[in-house]
Amino acid sequence: MSEWIDVAPVDSIADGEHRLVDTAGTEVAIFNLDGEFFAVENLCTHEEVPIADGELDDDCITCPLHEAQFCLRTGEVMEPPAEDPLTRFPTRVHGGMVQVGSEPLDD
């Protein structure tokens, strides 16, 4: 069963910014996209480099290594060379805190 992990106060993650958190040994990146929070494992599925180091454009992030692009809302691959989607995690705002679930979403 997934547990909720506090990440940061809502107002401390600006639009277009992210925070990293460890969830049961997995580094997860939580992004603020126009006041909505989305969480993905911090690894590009192509070469396993930190995806949070990439360039954010609207709701897509581009891997800094080979420029694979992913939709942060869905995890879907938007541009190759990646073929597999990002692993997503649930998020919520509770008591003024952004929280992330400790278990990935079942996609």
Secondary structure, DSSP 8 states (H G I E B T S, - for coil): ---EEEEEEGGGS-TT-EEEEEETTEEEEEEEETTEEEEEESS-TTT---GGGSEEETTEEE-TTT--EEETTT--EEETT--S---EE-EEEETTEEEEESS----
